[in-house]
Amino acid sequence: MATDTLKSTTGAGGARAVRRLLLENGALTALIVLVIAMSALSGDFLTADNLLNVGVQAAVTAVLAFGVTFVIVSAGIDLSVGSVAALSATVLAWTATSHGVPVVVAVLLAVVTGIAAGLVNGFLIAYGKLPPFIATLAMLSVARGLSLVISGGSPIPFPGSVSHLGDTLGGWLPVPVLVMIVMGLIAALVLGRTYIGRSMYAIGGNEEAARLSGLRVKKQKLAIYALSGVFAAVAGVVLAARLSSAQPQAADGYELDAIAAVVIGGASLAGGTGKASGTLIGALILAVLRNGLNLLNVSAFWQQVVIGVVIALAVLFDTLRRKAGAAPAAAGASPGGKGRQAGTYALAAVVTVAIVGATSFLHNGSSSSTNPKMGLSLSTLNNPFFVQIRAGAQAEAKKLGVDLTVTDAQNDASQQANQLQNFTSSNAGAIIVNPVDSDAASNSVKAAGKAGIPVVAVDRGVNNAKTSTLVASDNVAGGELAAKTVAEKLGGKGKIVILQGQAGTSAARERAAGFAKGLKAYPGIQVLAQQPADFDRTKGLDVMSNLLQAHPDVQGVIAANDEMALGAIKALGAKAGRSVQVVGFDGTPDGLKAVEGGTLYASVAQQPSQLGRIAVDNALKAVQGKKVGSAIKVPVKVVTKDNVAGFTG
């Protein structure tokens, strides 16, 4: 009888402990809800390979976020961590690969780079009295700019010995996960067991009181931001190791993910609270969301909406939990305390219903479908050219009865690596990839090959990895055509400017090489300026407006895509098509309309919808074991007002 009573008491105590754990850790509850929801909706989610995959995808964000935790606990903010990560990795690759510095020394230089950036942040904030937001925003720009300057805008191959950080131990434990765990333990130790950790909480709780109690606040802030820089440097090295190259544009926007992970994990932006364990849970929530939504074939556009809503719900859940916990401990036994607990449980139920309902409603595919499954990872969908590739691919997939999942890498090589890993872990029949960067995609393509999954590259090739075929236009040849077209229109003599694409992308490099090669035949053409506008119409407008101030006598413009060309036309106003001839690249619908209207003299058209259609067709052939060519070239064509009416695109 006594034994039964003891068991009953122990069971009740265990239930209370679990309930208390969940109530006091809103982020943990949200993570559990997410895992349950994703597992119920996708049979591919709750597998050992995919869970390790989630860990790898969370690793870089988590390591960055551990460093940001120090800053936020002390009531600061650090917007520079993503750029510092890219700069540190670039310094490592540049010194080790280009200058023969021993790898160990190069790694130390990368860490020193992170420390230096952190110290500058700390000095500007503590001694320069700049708001943390402004100081770290400035460092964000400086570090990113230095990364581009050092690398020349191109990825730098990573040393082989350091690239092993992207491998696995024993064939199953990913090294990035191990690094995440080690850095998490270090962060927990610093926060909970050291003098500087206690100083962070004191400064965040009440900076003036901390100063009056004898704490050297300025020196502590220097140390806090330096620590953030160290963690950013480690994250940058791990990220570059995964991609086998240091990308000057790597980790762009990761500072926002890091801050979100810290806040989701229970820290307050007002300072004084936060734990390393909470930050880890926050990073895992973001990784689970992205992984699960990919597996569920949720539209790339809707993914951003779902992620934002769930982050807001998770933080709201944690806020209400904190309000409930603010009452005296005895309130748990009072009607008010029970009401707060009931409200917390009710909100958890709402979160569950919202996640399951939204993902079910937006779920475009079925895990039980008997159709061949394929994944298409596009470098970006924020560009009409790639939207047309998607449209062509989806039309062909529908025609052939293929279940096609399309993802948007948002010009982030790391995010694309995650998407390719998701396709691999979900046992897709084939993968089609439009690489953000040709070098960075190699490791993920190799992993798919080891899993027996054929990979088709579209528009851009994959270096150092075998693909079933490459479906693409010749960017270099197209660049030559663009140069020849504008030079001949100007009669072989004139002054032009060149709007380059996004630094670090293969398309930008190849088209620039084509422009240079084509212009060699026309010594009478003078290039007044070459400036990047990142394949973006708005940036094309701004850059062209600036160039016109210095070069009002410009006679021609070559743009590496139609979007930048259209921006340049807007800046030129009445000059476009009259005194200034503009040549674009891609043959997008808006570009062709401008050609028809006479403001855009010509566009080197690639027929993007054809690229998508042919890629799906050949991917299916590869799945069926049929022979496909190693490269399939889709012809480019110079479209002018004379032939635009008959051009089908």
C-alpha positions as CSV (number, residue, x, y, z in Angstrom):
1,M,0.0,0.0,0.0
2,A,2.8,2.4,1.0
3,T,4.6,1.4,-2.3
4,D,1.5,2.2,-4.4
5,T,1.2,5.5,-2.6
6,L,4.9,6.3,-3.2
7,K,4.5,5.4,-6.9
8,S,1.5,7.6,-7.2
9,T,3.2,10.4,-5.5
10,T,6.3,10.0,-7.7
11,G,4.2,9.9,-10.8
12,A,2.3,13.0,-9.8
13,G,5.5,14.7,-8.9
14,G,7.0,13.8,-12.3
15,A,3.9,15.1,-14.1
16,R,4.2,18.4,-12.2
17,A,7.9,18.6,-13.0
18,V,7.2,18.2,-16.7
19,R,4.3,20.7,-16.6
20,R,6.5,23.2,-14.8
21,L,9.4,22.6,-17.3
22,L,7.1,23.3,-20.2
23,L,5.4,26.3,-18.5
24,E,8.8,27.8,-17.6
25,N,10.3,27.2,-21.1
26,G,7.9,28.5,-23.7
27,A,10.4,28.0,-26.5
28,L,10.8,24.4,-25.6
29,T,7.1,23.9,-25.7
30,A,6.9,25.6,-29.1
31,L,9.7,23.3,-30.4
32,I,7.9,20.2,-29.2
33,V,4.7,21.4,-30.8
34,L,6.6,22.1,-34.1
35,V,8.2,18.6,-34.1
36,I,4.9,16.9,-33.4
37,A,3.2,18.9,-36.2
38,M,5.9,18.3,-38.8
39,S,6.1,14.6,-37.9
40,A,2.4,14.3,-38.4
41,L,2.4,16.1,-41.7
42,S,5.5,14.5,-43.3
43,G,6.7,11.0,-43.0
44,D,10.2,12.1,-44.0
45,F,10.7,14.5,-41.0
46,L,11.2,12.2,-38.0
47,T,14.1,10.1,-39.3
48,A,17.6,10.0,-37.9
49,D,19.2,11.4,-41.1
50,N,16.8,14.3,-41.3
51,L,17.1,15.2,-37.6
52,L,20.9,15.3,-38.0
53,N,20.2,17.4,-41.1
54,V,18.2,19.8,-39.0
55,G,21.1,20.0,-36.5
56,V,23.5,20.9,-39.3
57,Q,21.2,23.6,-40.6
58,A,20.8,25.1,-37.1
59,A,24.6,25.0,-36.3
60,V,25.7,28.3,-37.9
61,T,22.7,30.3,-36.7
62,A,23.1,28.8,-33.2
63,V,26.9,29.6,-32.9
64,L,26.2,33.2,-34.1
65,A,23.3,33.4,-31.7
66,F,25.4,32.3,-28.7
67,G,27.6,35.3,-29.2
68,V,24.6,37.6,-29.7
69,T,23.2,36.2,-26.4
70,F,26.0,37.8,-24.5
71,V,25.2,41.2,-26.1
72,I,21.5,41.0,-25.7
73,V,21.8,39.9,-22.0
74,S,23.8,43.1,-21.5
75,A,21.0,45.1,-23.1
76,G,22.9,45.7,-26.3
77,I,22.5,44.6,-29.9
78,D,24.9,43.3,-32.6
79,L,23.8,43.6,-36.2
80,S,27.3,42.9,-37.6
81,V,27.7,39.2,-36.8
82,G,26.8,37.9,-40.2
83,S,29.2,40.2,-42.0
84,V,31.9,39.5,-39.4
85,A,31.4,35.8,-40.0
86,A,31.9,36.3,-43.8
87,L,35.0,38.5,-43.3
88,S,36.6,36.1,-40.9
89,A,36.1,33.1,-43.3
90,T,37.4,35.3,-46.2
91,V,40.6,36.2,-44.2
92,L,41.2,32.5,-43.5
93,A,40.8,31.4,-47.1
94,W,42.7,34.4,-48.5
95,T,45.7,34.0,-46.2
96,A,45.9,30.2,-46.4
97,T,45.1,29.8,-50.2
98,S,46.5,32.9,-51.8
99,H,49.4,33.7,-49.6
100,G,50.6,30.3,-48.3
101,V,50.1,31.1,-44.6
102,P,50.0,27.9,-42.5
103,V,46.5,26.8,-41.8
104,V,46.8,27.0,-38.1
105,V,48.0,30.6,-38.3
106,A,45.2,31.4,-40.8
107,V,42.6,30.1,-38.4
108,L,44.1,32.2,-35.6
109,L,44.0,35.3,-38.0
110,A,40.3,34.6,-38.7
111,V,39.5,34.5,-34.9
112,V,41.6,37.7,-34.4
113,T,39.6,39.3,-37.2
114,G,36.4,38.5,-35.3
115,I,37.9,39.8,-32.0
116,A,39.1,43.0,-33.7
117,A,35.6,43.7,-35.2
118,G,34.0,43.1,-31.8
119,L,36.5,45.4,-30.1
120,V,35.8,48.2,-32.6
121,N,32.1,47.7,-31.9
122,G,32.7,47.8,-28.1
123,F,34.9,50.8,-28.3
124,L,32.4,52.8,-30.4
125,I,29.6,51.9,-28.0
126,A,31.4,52.2,-24.6
127,Y,33.8,55.1,-25.3
128,G,32.3,56.7,-28.4
129,K,28.8,56.7,-26.8
130,L,27.3,55.5,-30.1
131,P,24.0,53.5,-29.8
132,P,24.7,49.8,-30.3
133,F,22.3,49.7,-33.2
134,I,24.3,52.4,-35.1
135,A,27.8,51.2,-34.2
136,T,27.1,47.6,-35.2
137,L,25.1,48.6,-38.3
138,A,28.2,50.5,-39.5
139,M,30.4,47.4,-38.8
140,L,27.9,45.3,-40.8
141,S,28.7,47.5,-43.8
142,V,32.4,47.8,-43.2
143,A,33.0,44.0,-42.7
144,R,30.9,43.1,-45.7
145,G,32.8,45.6,-47.8
146,L,36.2,44.4,-46.6
147,S,35.1,40.8,-47.4
148,L,34.3,41.9,-51.0
149,V,37.6,43.9,-51.3
150,I,39.8,41.0,-50.1
151,S,38.1,38.4,-52.2
152,G,37.6,40.6,-55.3
153,G,33.9,39.7,-55.1
154,S,34.6,36.0,-55.9
155,P,34.5,32.9,-53.6
156,I,37.9,31.7,-52.4
157,P,38.5,27.9,-52.1
158,F,38.8,26.8,-48.5
159,P,41.8,24.9,-47.3
160,G,41.1,21.1,-47.4
161,S,42.1,20.6,-43.8
162,V,39.6,23.1,-42.5
163,S,36.9,21.9,-44.9
164,H,36.7,18.8,-42.8
165,L,34.7,20.8,-40.4
166,G,31.8,20.3,-42.8
167,D,32.3,16.5,-42.7
168,T,31.0,13.8,-40.3
169,L,32.7,11.9,-37.6
170,G,32.3,8.1,-37.7
171,G,30.1,8.5,-40.7
172,W,27.1,9.7,-38.8
173,L,27.9,12.7,-36.5
174,P,28.2,16.0,-38.5
175,V,31.1,18.1,-37.3
176,P,29.0,21.3,-37.4
177,V,26.6,19.8,-34.8
178,L,29.6,18.9,-32.6
179,V,31.0,22.5,-32.9
180,M,27.5,23.8,-32.1
181,I,27.4,21.7,-28.9
182,V,30.9,22.7,-27.8
183,M,30.3,26.4,-28.4
184,G,26.9,26.1,-26.6
185,L,28.7,24.6,-23.6
186,I,31.2,27.4,-23.6
187,A,28.5,30.0,-23.8
188,A,26.6,28.4,-20.9
189,L,29.8,28.3,-18.9
190,V,30.6,32.0,-19.6
191,L,27.1,33.1,-18.7
192,G,26.6,30.9,-15.6
193,R,30.1,30.4,-14.1
194,T,32.3,33.4,-14.8
195,Y,32.7,37.0,-13.6
196,I,32.1,38.5,-17.0
197,G,28.9,36.4,-17.3
198,R,27.6,37.9,-14.1
199,S,28.6,41.3,-15.3
200,M,26.5,40.8,-18.4
201,Y,23.4,40.2,-16.3
202,A,24.2,43.1,-14.0
203,I,24.8,45.6,-16.9
204,G,21.6,44.4,-18.7
205,G,19.6,44.6,-15.5
206,N,20.6,48.1,-14.6
207,E,23.8,49.6,-16.1
208,E,23.9,52.6,-13.8
209,A,23.5,50.4,-10.7
210,A,26.3,48.1,-12.0
211,R,28.6,51.1,-12.5
212,L,27.9,52.5,-9.0
213,S,28.6,49.1,-7.5
214,G,32.1,49.2,-8.8
215,L,31.7,47.3,-12.1
216,R,34.0,48.6,-14.9
217,V,31.2,48.8,-17.4
218,K,33.2,50.2,-20.3
219,K,35.8,47.5,-20.2
220,Q,33.2,44.8,-19.7
221,K,31.4,46.0,-22.9
222,L,34.6,45.7,-24.8
223,A,35.0,42.1,-23.7
224,I,31.3,41.3,-24.4
225,Y,31.4,42.5,-28.0
226,A,34.8,40.8,-28.5
227,L,33.2,37.6,-27.4
228,S,30.5,38.1,-29.9
229,G,33.1,38.6,-32.5
230,V,34.8,35.3,-31.6
231,F,31.6,33.3,-31.9
232,A,30.9,35.1,-35.3
233,A,34.3,34.1,-36.5
234,V,33.8,30.4,-35.5
235,A,30.4,30.4,-37.2
236,G,31.9,31.9,-40.4
237,V,34.6,29.2,-40.5
238,V,32.0,26.4,-40.0
239,L,29.8,27.9,-42.7
240,A,32.6,28.2,-45.2
241,A,33.7,24.7,-44.4
242,R,30.3,23.4,-45.4
243,L,30.5,25.2,-48.7
244,S,34.2,24.4,-49.3
245,S,34.7,28.1,-50.1
246,A,34.7,31.5,-48.4
247,Q,31.8,33.4,-49.9
248,P,32.0,37.2,-49.7
249,Q,28.2,37.4,-49.6
250,A,27.9,34.5,-47.0
251,A,25.7,34.9,-43.9
252,D,23.9,37.9,-45.4
253,G,20.9,38.5,-43.1
254,Y,22.0,35.9,-40.5
255,E,22.2,38.5,-37.8
256,L,18.4,38.7,-37.9
257,D,18.1,34.9,-37.5
258,A,20.6,35.1,-34.6
259,I,18.7,37.8,-32.8
260,A,15.4,36.0,-33.5
261,A,16.8,32.8,-32.0
262,V,17.9,34.6,-28.8
263,V,14.6,36.3,-28.3
264,I,12.6,33.1,-29.1
265,G,14.8,31.4,-26.6
266,G,13.5,33.6,-23.8
267,A,15.9,36.5,-23.7
268,S,14.6,40.1,-23.4
269,L,15.8,42.8,-25.7
270,A,15.7,45.0,-22.6
271,G,18.5,43.0,-21.2
272,G,19.1,41.1,-17.9
273,T,17.7,37.7,-19.0
274,G,18.7,34.9,-21.4
275,K,20.3,31.5,-21.4
276,A,22.5,29.5,-23.8
277,S,20.0,26.6,-23.7
278,G,17.1,28.9,-24.7
279,T,19.2,30.3,-27.6
280,L,19.9,26.7,-28.8
281,I,16.2,25.9,-28.7
282,G,15.4,29.1,-30.6
283,A,17.9,28.2,-33.4
284,L,16.4,24.7,-33.6
285,I,12.9,26.2,-34.0
286,L,14.0,28.2,-37.0
287,A,15.8,25.1,-38.5
288,V,12.8,22.8,-37.9
289,L,10.5,25.3,-39.6
290,R,12.6,25.7,-42.7
291,N,13.3,22.0,-42.9
292,G,9.7,20.9,-42.4
293,L,8.2,23.5,-44.8
294,N,10.7,22.3,-47.5
295,L,9.6,18.7,-46.9
296,L,6.0,19.6,-47.1
297,N,6.4,21.4,-50.4
298,V,5.0,24.7,-49.1
299,S,5.5,27.5,-51.6
300,A,8.8,29.4,-51.2
301,F,6.8,32.6,-50.9
302,W,4.4,31.3,-48.2
303,Q,7.3,29.9,-46.2
304,Q,8.4,33.4,-45.3
305,V,4.9,34.1,-44.0
306,V,4.6,30.9,-42.0
307,I,8.0,31.4,-40.4
308,G,7.2,35.0,-39.4
309,V,3.8,34.0,-37.9
310,V,5.3,31.1,-35.9
311,I,8.1,33.2,-34.6
312,A,5.6,35.8,-33.4
313,L,3.4,33.2,-31.8
314,A,6.4,31.6,-30.1
315,V,7.5,34.9,-28.6
316,L,3.9,35.8,-27.6
317,F,3.6,32.4,-25.9
318,D,6.7,33.0,-24.0
319,T,5.6,36.5,-23.0
320,L,2.3,35.2,-21.6
321,R,4.2,32.5,-19.8
322,R,6.4,35.2,-18.2
323,K,3.4,37.2,-17.1
324,A,2.0,34.1,-15.5
325,G,5.2,33.4,-13.7
326,A,5.5,37.0,-12.4
327,A,2.8,36.3,-9.9
328,P,3.9,34.9,-6.5
329,A,4.6,31.2,-6.4
330,A,1.5,30.7,-4.3
331,A,-0.6,32.0,-7.1
332,G,-0.3,28.6,-8.8
333,A,-2.8,27.3,-6.3
334,S,-5.1,30.3,-6.6
335,P,-7.9,30.7,-9.1
336,G,-5.9,33.4,-10.8
337,G,-2.8,31.2,-11.1
338,K,-4.9,28.4,-12.5
339,G,-6.4,30.8,-15.0
340,R,-3.0,31.9,-16.2
341,Q,-1.9,28.2,-16.6
342,A,-5.1,27.5,-18.5
343,G,-4.4,30.5,-20.7
344,T,-0.9,29.2,-21.4
345,Y,-2.2,25.8,-22.4
346,A,-4.9,27.4,-24.5
347,L,-2.3,29.4,-26.4
348,A,-0.2,26.3,-26.9
349,A,-3.3,24.7,-28.5
350,V,-3.8,27.7,-30.7
351,V,-0.1,27.5,-31.8
352,T,-0.6,23.8,-32.7
353,V,-3.8,24.4,-34.6
354,A,-2.2,27.4,-36.5
355,I,0.9,25.4,-37.5
356,V,-1.0,22.3,-38.5
357,G,-3.7,24.2,-40.3
358,A,-1.4,26.5,-42.2
359,T,1.0,23.9,-43.3
360,S,-1.8,21.5,-44.3
361,F,-3.6,24.2,-46.3
362,L,-0.4,25.3,-48.0
363,H,0.9,21.7,-48.5
364,N,1.2,21.4,-52.3
365,G,2.2,17.7,-52.5
366,S,1.4,14.4,-50.9
367,S,3.9,12.1,-49.2
368,S,1.8,9.2,-50.4
369,S,1.9,10.2,-54.0
370,T,3.0,7.6,-56.5
371,N,4.4,10.2,-58.9
372,P,8.1,10.6,-59.2
373,K,9.4,13.2,-56.7
374,M,11.8,15.9,-57.6
375,G,13.2,19.0,-56.0
376,L,14.1,22.2,-57.7
377,S,16.3,24.7,-55.8
378,L,16.5,28.1,-57.5
379,S,19.1,30.7,-56.5
380,T,16.3,33.3,-56.1
381,L,12.7,33.9,-57.0
382,N,13.1,37.7,-56.6
383,N,13.9,38.0,-60.3
384,P,11.6,37.4,-63.3
385,F,14.2,35.3,-65.1
386,F,14.2,32.6,-62.4
387,V,10.4,32.9,-62.0
388,Q,10.2,31.9,-65.6
389,I,12.5,29.0,-65.1
390,R,10.1,27.9,-62.3
391,A,7.1,28.3,-64.5
392,G,8.6,26.2,-67.3
393,A,9.7,23.5,-64.8
394,Q,6.3,23.4,-63.2
395,A,4.5,23.2,-66.5
396,E,6.7,20.3,-67.7
397,A,6.3,18.5,-64.3
398,K,2.5,18.7,-64.6
399,K,2.7,17.4,-68.1
400,L,4.9,14.5,-67.1
401,G,3.1,13.7,-63.9
402,V,6.1,14.7,-61.7
403,D,5.6,15.8,-58.0
404,L,7.9,18.9,-58.1
405,T,9.0,20.8,-55.0
406,V,10.4,24.3,-55.7
407,T,12.5,26.2,-53.1
408,D,14.0,29.7,-53.1
409,A,17.6,30.0,-51.8
410,Q,17.3,33.8,-51.7
411,N,20.8,34.1,-53.2
412,D,22.2,32.4,-50.0
413,A,24.6,29.5,-50.8
414,S,24.2,28.2,-47.2
415,Q,20.4,28.2,-47.4
416,Q,20.6,26.4,-50.8
417,A,22.9,23.8,-49.2
418,N,20.2,23.2,-46.6
419,Q,17.5,22.8,-49.2
420,L,19.6,20.3,-51.2
421,Q,20.2,18.3,-48.0
422,N,16.5,18.3,-47.3
423,F,15.8,16.9,-50.8
424,T,18.4,14.3,-50.2
425,S,17.1,13.2,-46.8
426,S,13.5,13.0,-48.2
427,N,14.7,10.6,-50.9
428,A,13.7,12.7,-53.8
429,G,13.9,10.9,-57.1
430,A,16.0,13.6,-58.7
431,I,17.3,17.1,-57.8
432,I,17.5,20.1,-60.1
433,V,19.7,22.9,-58.9
434,N,20.3,26.4,-60.1
435,P,23.4,27.2,-58.0
436,V,23.8,30.4,-56.1
437,D,27.5,29.7,-56.5
438,S,29.0,26.9,-58.6
439,D,31.7,26.0,-56.0
440,A,29.5,26.2,-52.9
441,A,26.9,23.7,-54.3
442,S,29.5,21.0,-54.8
443,N,29.4,19.3,-51.4
444,S,25.6,19.0,-51.4
445,V,25.6,17.7,-54.9
446,K,28.2,15.1,-54.0
447,A,26.1,14.0,-51.0
448,A,23.1,13.5,-53.3
449,G,25.2,11.5,-55.7
450,K,26.3,9.2,-52.8
451,A,22.6,8.7,-52.0
452,G,22.1,7.6,-55.6
453,I,20.0,10.7,-56.5
454,P,20.7,12.2,-60.0
455,V,21.3,15.9,-60.1
456,V,20.6,18.2,-63.0
457,A,22.2,21.7,-63.0
458,V,20.2,24.5,-64.7
459,D,21.5,27.9,-66.0
460,R,24.7,27.5,-63.9
461,G,27.1,24.6,-63.6
462,V,28.4,22.9,-60.4
463,N,32.1,22.8,-60.0
464,N,34.0,19.8,-58.6
465,A,30.9,17.6,-58.5
466,K,29.3,15.2,-61.0
467,T,25.9,16.1,-62.4
468,S,23.8,14.1,-64.8
469,T,23.7,17.1,-67.2
470,L,23.9,20.9,-67.4
471,V,21.0,22.7,-69.0
472,A,22.3,26.2,-69.7
473,S,23.0,29.0,-72.0
474,D,26.6,30.2,-72.5
475,N,26.9,33.3,-70.3
476,V,30.4,34.1,-71.7
477,A,29.1,33.9,-75.3
478,G,26.1,35.9,-74.4
479,G,28.3,38.6,-72.8
480,E,30.3,38.8,-76.0
481,L,27.1,39.2,-78.0
482,A,25.9,42.0,-75.7
483,A,29.3,43.8,-76.1
484,K,29.3,43.4,-79.9
485,T,25.7,44.6,-80.2
486,V,26.2,47.9,-78.3
487,A,29.6,48.5,-80.0
488,E,28.2,48.1,-83.5
489,K,25.2,50.3,-82.7
490,L,27.7,53.0,-81.7
491,G,29.7,52.5,-84.8
492,G,32.7,51.1,-83.0
493,K,33.4,54.3,-81.1
494,G,31.8,55.7,-78.0
495,K,31.7,55.9,-74.2
496,I,29.8,53.2,-72.2
497,V,29.3,52.0,-68.6
498,I,28.8,48.4,-67.5
499,L,26.3,47.4,-64.7
500,Q,27.6,44.2,-63.2
501,G,25.6,41.5,-61.4
502,Q,25.8,40.3,-57.8
503,A,29.4,39.9,-56.7
504,G,30.4,36.3,-56.0
505,T,27.9,34.7,-58.4
506,S,29.0,32.7,-61.3
507,A,26.6,34.4,-63.8
508,A,28.0,37.8,-62.9
509,R,31.6,36.6,-63.4
510,E,30.9,34.8,-66.6
511,R,28.9,37.7,-68.2
512,A,31.6,40.2,-67.1
513,A,34.2,38.0,-68.8
514,G,32.1,37.9,-71.9
515,F,31.7,41.7,-71.9
516,A,35.5,42.1,-71.6
517,K,36.2,39.6,-74.3
518,G,33.7,41.1,-76.7
519,L,35.0,44.6,-76.3
520,K,38.6,43.7,-77.1
521,A,37.5,43.7,-80.8
522,Y,36.4,47.4,-80.5
523,P,39.3,49.5,-79.2
524,G,37.3,52.6,-79.9
525,I,34.9,51.8,-77.2
526,Q,35.8,53.5,-73.9
527,V,34.5,51.9,-70.6
528,L,33.9,54.9,-68.3
529,A,32.9,52.8,-65.3
530,Q,31.9,49.3,-64.1
531,Q,29.7,49.1,-61.0
532,P,27.7,46.2,-59.4
533,A,23.9,46.6,-59.1
534,D,23.3,43.1,-57.9
535,F,20.9,42.1,-60.7
536,D,18.3,44.4,-59.1
537,R,16.1,47.0,-60.9
538,T,16.1,49.5,-58.0
539,K,19.9,49.2,-57.6
540,G,20.3,49.6,-61.3
541,L,18.3,52.8,-61.1
542,D,20.4,54.2,-58.2
543,V,23.8,53.2,-59.6
544,M,23.0,54.6,-63.1
545,S,21.7,57.8,-61.5
546,N,25.0,58.2,-59.7
547,L,27.1,57.4,-62.7
548,L,25.3,60.0,-64.8
549,Q,26.5,62.7,-62.4
550,A,30.1,61.8,-63.1
551,H,29.6,60.8,-66.8
552,P,26.8,62.8,-68.4
553,D,28.3,62.1,-71.8
554,V,27.7,58.3,-71.6
555,Q,26.5,56.8,-75.0
556,G,25.9,53.2,-74.1
557,V,25.1,50.9,-71.2
558,I,25.6,47.1,-70.9
559,A,23.7,45.5,-68.1
560,A,24.3,41.9,-66.9
561,N,20.5,41.4,-66.8
562,D,17.3,43.0,-67.9
563,E,16.3,44.1,-64.4
564,M,19.3,46.3,-64.1
565,A,18.9,47.5,-67.7
566,L,15.3,48.6,-66.9
567,G,16.5,50.5,-63.8
568,A,19.2,52.2,-66.0
569,I,16.5,53.2,-68.5
570,K,14.5,54.8,-65.7
571,A,17.5,56.8,-64.7
572,L,18.3,57.9,-68.2
573,G,14.7,59.1,-68.9
574,A,14.4,60.6,-72.4
575,K,18.0,59.7,-73.3
576,A,17.2,56.0,-73.3
577,G,17.0,54.7,-76.8
578,R,17.9,58.0,-78.3
579,S,21.3,59.4,-77.2
580,V,22.1,56.4,-75.0
581,Q,21.8,52.8,-76.2
582,V,21.1,50.2,-73.5
583,V,21.6,46.4,-73.9
584,G,20.3,43.9,-71.3
585,F,20.5,40.2,-70.8
586,D,17.9,37.5,-70.2
587,G,15.0,38.3,-72.5
588,T,12.4,38.7,-69.6
589,P,8.9,39.8,-70.5
590,D,9.5,43.3,-69.1
591,G,12.7,43.5,-71.0
592,L,11.1,42.5,-74.3
593,K,8.4,45.1,-73.8
594,A,11.1,47.7,-73.4
595,V,12.8,46.5,-76.6
596,E,9.4,46.8,-78.4
597,G,9.0,50.2,-77.0
598,G,12.4,51.3,-78.1
599,T,13.9,52.3,-74.7
600,L,15.9,49.1,-74.5
601,Y,17.9,48.7,-77.7
602,A,18.5,44.9,-77.3
603,S,18.4,42.0,-74.9
604,V,20.4,38.8,-75.1
605,A,17.6,36.4,-74.5
606,Q,18.1,33.0,-72.8
607,Q,14.6,31.5,-73.0
608,P,14.4,30.8,-69.3
609,S,11.1,28.8,-69.5
610,Q,12.8,26.5,-71.9
611,L,15.6,26.0,-69.4
612,G,13.2,24.9,-66.7
613,R,11.2,22.6,-69.1
614,I,14.3,20.9,-70.5
615,A,15.8,20.5,-67.0
616,V,12.7,18.6,-65.7
617,D,12.5,16.5,-68.8
618,N,16.1,15.4,-68.5
619,A,15.9,14.8,-64.7
620,L,13.0,12.4,-65.4
621,K,15.1,10.6,-68.0
622,A,17.9,10.3,-65.4
623,V,15.5,8.8,-62.9
624,Q,14.3,6.3,-65.5
625,G,17.9,5.3,-66.3
626,K,17.8,6.8,-69.8
627,K,20.9,8.4,-71.3
628,V,21.2,12.2,-71.2
629,G,23.9,14.4,-72.6
630,S,26.6,15.8,-70.3
631,A,25.6,19.4,-71.4
632,I,22.5,20.7,-73.1
633,K,22.9,24.2,-74.6
634,V,19.8,26.3,-75.0
635,P,20.6,28.9,-77.7
636,V,20.8,32.6,-76.8
637,K,19.5,35.2,-79.3
638,V,19.9,38.9,-79.6
639,V,16.5,40.4,-79.6
640,T,16.0,43.9,-81.1
641,K,13.0,45.9,-82.2
642,D,13.3,44.2,-85.6
643,N,12.7,40.7,-84.4
644,V,11.0,41.0,-81.0
645,A,7.5,40.5,-82.5
646,G,8.3,37.0,-83.6
647,F,10.3,36.0,-80.5
648,T,8.5,33.4,-78.3
649,G,11.0,33.4,-75.4
